[in-house]
């Protein structure tokens, strides 16, 4: 305000460039505090708006650039078939069929799989086309990589599936059914392999207690804090604990978790969580009841921690120290970091969803379809991938029960019983 007077500018003139120039030399926590003070004095000004210093490339533009860069890796016949279907209209009104029908991520991953396959064909001296004569040695090479521990069966099946789907889209008149036996075989093999996340899994009850302890510790730190920096640190811990609790209570996807809004996704009493149809895979509105512990945790976070960093007009649930909503990647990172501190295992939001799905199919395999409802899978087929692990857990329980019965029948006490062993 003093500088505004010296520059002969009205004090309510608050622009992103002006704020960056006058506050840029301060520490982050001081910048946030100054912005909050200005927000209180001038509520109409959007003091948390910042100028974009780096031009962020859209997914569409990034995809167009990546396709152009890797175009030479496709054989001429595939280039000719793909060119009209991967056309990008500058106005976005006359895009190619695949640009319209597939998301940028889908186009990107399927093109990457095709380019990698044709790179292999060139290196191996094979005909650059997708035929049984080229796919068979490709799978042999992937098998050697699997034995060396460099790739998984699931990733090989994924690459083959993407290659087939792109081929079907570009050459619909060709017969692609010969792919199916290999895909079915790889699917069965992949289902029997342990997930890469199996070593990270922790018990749901442990996750729940850990999340509650995070919130309790954050509240103690908040009450003892004497400065903004420590209160912002307490907010981060409380935010992470609440995120874990919400995931355990309602295992929604991380994008939906990070985008939760106080006005749109909760009722007035914070007893229910709602997801709109655009946030679910089945395009149906979803409603989740929050447990009493999560309700209290949510209210504590809003009343004590969120208010420290959130601007008046902001309605997003999870707010960072800069007064902006946190991104899905950052929220996932903080959850993983906190779990690694607590359990020595990096448990991310996706891993929590896997844990819950595995718990459901192992405890009630006859009702495995519940996992699709709880996790909001687009299809019940997704749940089938968890059945193998569920059967393994059940088999381990039966074996443990049989061992315990055998010991009891022969009068053998376990070491954990504290009694002398007999027999």
SENU-707945 format. One record per residue (C-alpha): residue in three letters; x, y, z. Coordinates in steps of 0.02 Angstrom, whole numbers, padded with zeros to 5 digits, always signed. Example, Ala and Ser with C-alpha at 12.3 -4.5 7.8 and 13.67 -1.06 7.14 Angstrom:
Ala+00615-00225+00390 Ser+00684-00053+00357 
***
This chain:
Unk+00000+00000+00000 Unk+00146+00116+00036 Unk+00219+00080-00135 Unk+00050+00114-00216 Unk+00049+00286-00136 Unk+00227+00321-00191 Unk+00184+00269-00370 Unk+00028+00378-00367 Unk-00083+00224-00397 Unk-00250+00188-00313 Unk-00226+00057-00175 Unk-00366-00053-00245 Unk-00272-00071-00410 Unk-00216-00251-00389 Unk-00155-00345-00542 Unk-00057-00508-00552 Unk+00094-00420-00627 Unk+00092-00286-00491 Unk+00081-00415-00353 Unk+00222-00518-00426 Unk+00332-00364-00436 Unk+00299-00306-00259 Unk+00289-00473-00169 Unk+00408-00579-00272 Unk+00557-00548-00158 Unk+00466-00615-00004 Unk+00471-00792+00061 Unk+00324-00901+00000 Unk+00237-00900+00169 Unk+00253-00709+00180 Unk+00185-00689+00004 Unk+00034-00795+00050 Unk+00007-00694+00210 Unk+00017-00530+00114 Unk-00108-00591-00015 Unk-00228-00644+00123 Unk-00215-00474+00204 Unk-00250-00386+00039 Unk-00396-00505+00009 Unk-00470-00455+00176 Unk-00455-00269+00138 Unk-00505-00280-00045 Unk-00623-00431-00058 Unk-00670-00390-00238 Unk-00491-00408-00299 Unk-00430-00579-00352 Unk-00264-00567-00263 Unk-00224-00753-00281 Unk-00225-00745-00471 Unk-00051-00759-00546 Unk+00018-00724-00717 Unk+00068-00878-00815 Unk+00255-00866-00829 Unk+00274-01022-00935 Unk+00155-01061-01075 Unk+00077-01229-01034 Unk+00052-01338-01186 Unk-00118-01419-01203 Unk-00134-01609-01218 Unk-00198-01587-01394 Unk-00050-01481-01448 Unk+00073-01598-01360 Unk-00005-01749-01448 Unk+00002-01664-01618 Unk+00186-01623-01591 Unk+00227-01800-01531 Unk+00141-01880-01681 Unk+00234-01767-01801 Unk+00400-01807-01716 Unk+00373-01996-01726 Unk+00282-02004-01892 Unk+00435-02073-01983 Unk+00433-02228-01871 Unk+00272-02290-01951 Unk+00279-02389-02115 Unk+00217-02297-02269 Unk+00056-02401-02278 Unk+00014-02359-02098 Unk+00055-02176-02127 Unk-00063-02170-02275 Unk-00204-02251-02174 Unk-00173-02147-02018 Unk-00153-01975-02098 Unk-00338-01934-02125 Unk-00391-02013-01961 Unk-00261-01919-01859 Unk-00292-01751-01941 Unk-00294-01602-01821 Unk-00405-01460-01880 Unk-00339-01290-01819 Unk-00516-01237-01773 Unk-00558-01407-01699 Unk-00711-01423-01812 Unk-00651-01553-01936 Unk-00535-01668-01839 Unk-00493-01842-01899 Unk-00598-01988-01839 Unk-00473-02051-01710 Unk-00439-01877-01643 Unk-00626-01857-01613 Unk-00661-02033-01549 Unk-00511-02062-01435 Unk-00440-01958-01293 Unk-00265-01884-01320 Unk-00193-02010-01195 Unk-00271-02156-01290 Unk-00204-02096-01457 Unk-00033-02065-01381 Unk-00013-02236-01297 Unk-00075-02333-01448 Unk+00039-02238-01565 Unk+00185-02268-01447 Unk+00149-02455-01446 Unk+00143-02459-01636 Unk+00303-02358-01657 Unk+00396-02471-01534 Unk+00335-02626-01626 Unk+00392-02562-01796 Unk+00559-02510-01722 Unk+00582-02691-01669 Unk+00534-02753-01843 Unk+00666-02641-01923 Unk+00801-02693-01799 Unk+00759-02878-01822 Unk+00752-02867-02012 Unk+00567-02914-02019 Unk+00432-02850-02136 Unk+00362-02689-02064 Unk+00182-02746-02042 Unk+00075-02824-01907 Unk+00063-03008-01956 Unk+00084-03173-01863 Unk+00259-03186-01937 Unk+00312-03022-01855 Unk+00211-03032-01694 Unk+00277-03205-01646 Unk+00463-03155-01638 Unk+00410-02993-01553 Unk+00326-03095-01414 Unk+00480-03207-01403 Unk+00587-03053-01375 Unk+00466-02990-01242 Unk+00474-03160-01157 Unk+00663-03147-01147 Unk+00645-02974-01070 Unk+00519-03042-00945 Unk+00638-03180-00892 Unk+00771-03047-00867 Unk+00651-02951-00754 Unk+00640-02801-00870 Unk+00455-02809-00920 Unk+00297-02885-00848 Unk+00170-02999-00931 Unk+00036-02867-00904 Unk+00138-02735-00997 Unk+00166-02855-01143 Unk-00019-02891-01153 Unk-00055-02704-01145 Unk+00065-02667-01288 Unk-00010-02805-01394 Unk-00187-02746-01358 Unk-00146-02566-01406 Unk-00063-02625-01567 Unk-00217-02727-01613 Unk-00340-02586-01575 Unk-00242-02463-01680 Unk-00235-02589-01821 Unk-00423-02619-01813 Unk-00453-02431-01821 Unk-00337-02402-01969 Unk-00372-02561-02067 Unk-00550-02616-02023 Unk-00561-02730-02176 Unk-00419-02840-02116 Unk-00449-02990-02002 Unk-00377-02960-01829 Unk-00453-03109-01739 Unk-00288-03203-01742 Unk-00231-03086-01602 Unk-00362-03151-01481 Unk-00284-03318-01426 Unk-00121-03232-01380 Unk-00214-03095-01286 Unk-00318-03222-01190 Unk-00163-03323-01146 Unk-00069-03168-01087 Unk-00219-03112-00985 Unk-00225-03277-00891 Unk-00038-03273-00861 Unk-00043-03092-00802 Unk-00185-03130-00680 Unk-00076-03263-00596 Unk+00072-03147-00576 Unk+00085-03043-00417 Unk+00048-02860-00440 Unk+00194-02739-00431 Unk+00099-02657-00287 Unk+00083-02817-00185 Unk+00240-02777-00086 Unk+00169-02608-00039 Unk+00001-02664+00028 Unk-00042-02624+00208 Unk-00196-02668+00309 Unk-00350-02558+00288 Unk-00370-02541+00477 Unk-00190-02479+00488 Unk-00222-02351+00352 Unk-00378-02290+00440 Unk-00291-02270+00609 Unk-00140-02188+00527 Unk-00252-02060+00440 Unk-00340-02017+00603 Unk-00174-02000+00694 Unk-00112-01880+00559 Unk-00262-01768+00589 Unk-00241-01774+00778 Unk-00057-01731+00764 Unk-00095-01591+00640 Unk-00222-01515+00760 Unk-00095-01518+00902 Unk+00033-01432+00790 Unk-00094-01304+00734 Unk-00140-01255+00911 Unk+00043-01244+00962 Unk+00099-01149+00806 Unk+00147-00966+00821 Unk+00176-00924+00639 Unk+00102-00950+00467 Unk+00237-01071+00410 Unk+00202-01196+00549 Unk+00014-01180+00528 Unk+00036-01212+00340 Unk+00139-01366+00382 Unk+00001-01426+00497 Unk-00123-01396+00357 Unk-00022-01509+00241 Unk-00021-01650+00369 Unk-00208-01630+00404 Unk-00245-01624+00217 Unk-00148-01785+00188 Unk-00232-01874+00333 Unk-00404-01822+00272 Unk-00363-01879+00095 Unk-00315-02052+00158 Unk-00474-02063+00264 Unk-00584-02013+00118 Unk-00500-02143+00008 Unk-00525-02281+00136 Unk-00706-02227+00166 Unk-00746-02192-00018 Unk-00608-02253-00136 Unk-00636-02127-00274 Unk-00507-02089-00408 Unk-00368-01968-00369 Unk-00429-01842-00498 Unk-00600-01837-00415 Unk-00519-01831-00243 Unk-00412-01679-00285 Unk-00559-01591-00367 Unk-00680-01608-00220 Unk-00778-01448-00193 Unk-00864-01396-00031 Unk-01019-01335-00120 Unk-01036-01465-00257 Unk-00978-01628-00178 Unk-01042-01622+00002 Unk-01207-01593+00090 Unk-01225-01449+00214 Unk-01190-01561+00364 Unk-01039-01646+00284 Unk-01116-01817+00308 Unk-01120-01869+00124 Unk-01003-01860-00024 Unk-01074-01839-00199 Unk-00993-01866-00368 Unk-01076-01795-00522 Unk-01106-01902-00677 Unk-00958-01823-00766 Unk-00841-01885-00628 Unk-00890-02069-00637 Unk-00847-02202-00766 Unk-01027-02262-00781 Unk-01089-02081-00803 Unk-01209-02099-00656 Unk-01219-01985-00504 Unk-01136-02068-00354 Unk-01174-02042-00169 Unk-01066-02101-00024 Unk-01106-02095+00162 Unk-00960-02033+00267 Unk-00922-02120+00431 Unk-00934-02018+00594 Unk-00743-02019+00611 Unk-00720-01950+00435 Unk-00856-01819+00465 Unk-00764-01755+00619 Unk-00598-01759+00528 Unk-00673-01661+00383 Unk-00747-01527+00497 Unk-00582-01509+00594 Unk-00487-01485+00432 Unk-00610-01353+00368 Unk-00626-01257+00531 Unk-00443-01257+00586 Unk-00325-01294+00442 Unk-00404-01249+00277 Unk-00453-01075+00338 Unk-00268-01034+00362 Unk-00227-01044+00176 Unk-00392-01033+00081 Unk-00452-00867+00006 Unk-00629-00814+00047 Unk-00701-00854-00124 Unk-00613-01023-00145 Unk-00728-01175-00128 Unk-00607-01317-00167 Unk-00581-01435-00020 Unk-00394-01465-00030 Unk-00294-01302-00030 Unk-00105-01283-00034 Unk+00001-01154+00056 Unk-00011-01038-00095 Unk-00199-01027-00077 Unk-00230-01131-00233 Unk-00313-01302-00252 Unk-00186-01444-00251 Unk-00161-01548-00408 Unk-00199-01735-00417 Unk-00014-01776-00439 Unk+00038-01673-00287 Unk-00099-01746-00177 Unk-00049-01922-00231 Unk+00133-01881-00193 Unk+00096-01817-00018 Unk-00011-01971+00021 Unk+00130-02084-00039 Unk+00263-01987+00058 Unk+00163-01995+00219 Unk+00127-02181+00203 Unk+00310-02214+00167 Unk+00355-02126+00330 Unk+00225-02225+00428 Unk+00237-02398+00350 Unk+00399-02400+00252 Unk+00291-02435+00098 Unk+00235-02309-00032 Unk+00045-02320-00035 Unk-00034-02203-00162 Unk-00221-02173-00197 Unk-00220-02304-00335 Unk-00139-02431-00219 Unk-00273-02396-00088 Unk-00405-02435-00220 Unk-00313-02597-00259 Unk-00308-02641-00073 Unk-00495-02614-00056 Unk-00535-02715-00211 Unk-00424-02856-00150 Unk-00507-02850+00022 Unk-00681-02865-00053 Unk-00643-03012-00169 Unk-00545-03105-00034 Unk-00676-03082+00104 Unk-00829-03109-00007 Unk-00777-03184-00175 Unk-00957-03228-00215 Unk-00996-03042-00209 Unk-00843-02981-00303 Unk-00955-02873-00412 Unk-00971-02757-00261 Unk-00793-02700-00297 Unk-00851-02630-00464 Unk-00986-02530-00375 Unk-00876-02468-00233 Unk-00732-02422-00348 Unk-00848-02362-00486 Unk-00768-02467-00622 Unk-00835-02441-00797 Unk-00860-02629-00813 Unk-00869-02779-00696 Unk-00732-02857-00804 Unk-00608-02742-00717 Unk-00645-02827-00552 Unk-00597-02996-00623 Unk-00414-02947-00616 Unk-00424-02952-00426 Unk-00502-03126-00415 Unk-00337-03220-00428 Unk-00262-03126-00281 Unk-00424-03150-00184 Unk-00415-03338-00210 Unk-00234-03339-00153 Unk-00281-03248+00008 Unk-00423-03370+00039 Unk-00308-03518+00009 Unk-00181-03447+00132 Unk-00318-03428+00264 Unk-00376-03608+00238 Unk-00196-03670+00251 Unk-00168-03572+00411 Unk-00332-03641+00485 Unk-00282-03818+00437 Unk-00111-03796+00517 Unk-00189-03728+00677 Unk-00311-03874+00682 Unk-00170-03998+00653 Unk-00069-03925+00796 Unk-00219-03928+00911 Unk-00259-04110+00866 Unk-00081-04161+00909 Unk-00069-04055+01066 Unk+00057-03932+00993 Unk+00051-03754+01056 Unk+00114-03610+00949 Unk+00259-03501+01001 Unk+00142-03352+01016 Unk+00034-03435+01148 Unk+00164-03415+01285 Unk+00137-03596+01339 Unk+00267-03735+01333 Unk+00256-03840+01176 Unk+00211-04024+01186 Unk+00229-04174+01073 
***
